[in-house]
């Protein structure tokens, strides 16, 4: 499956809208987890595999190729790191993280037996 690109049809959309291409890319298995692990700084492939327990090396290398081709991560002397675009993505996802925390709190409030 080719790396999603804005302007080209992607899974779930024939429009090529940038948001649809991004959703296709980030919706791939382990893609967001790889980005999450790189948020604090560069990591090598072996360290990423250790952080992402259960991910196969073939999936990791596929995601690294896709995210590199998309300009979101780049190889570095220490492995892989977020690019300027990748760092901006981390900032863009912060409101979603805040929403998710609020959602989790409300779920806990609705299920007091679980707490």
C-alpha positions, 0 to 999 in steps of 0.5 A: 500500500503506497504512502498516503499523500495529499492530493491523491486518493487514500483509504476511505477517500477519493478526494485527496484532501490533506486531512484524509491523507493524514488520517490514513497515514496516522491510522496505520498500525503503530504509526501514532505510537512511533510518533509518541515515542519520538516526542521526547527525542531521537530513538533508534529502531531497537529502542523503538521496538523495545518501547512498542512491545508487540510490534514486529520489526517489519511493521516498524520499518514500514512505518519508519519508511512512510513517516520519513517519506512524509517528512514527519520524521528523519534519520539522525545520528541517534536513530530517528527524530521528529522533523519540524513538521513532526514536532508541530504535529505533537503540538496539534495533537495536544488539544486531542490529548486534553480532550481524551483526558477529560473523556477518561475522567468522565468515563470514570465518573460514570463507572464508579464501581471501576474506580 
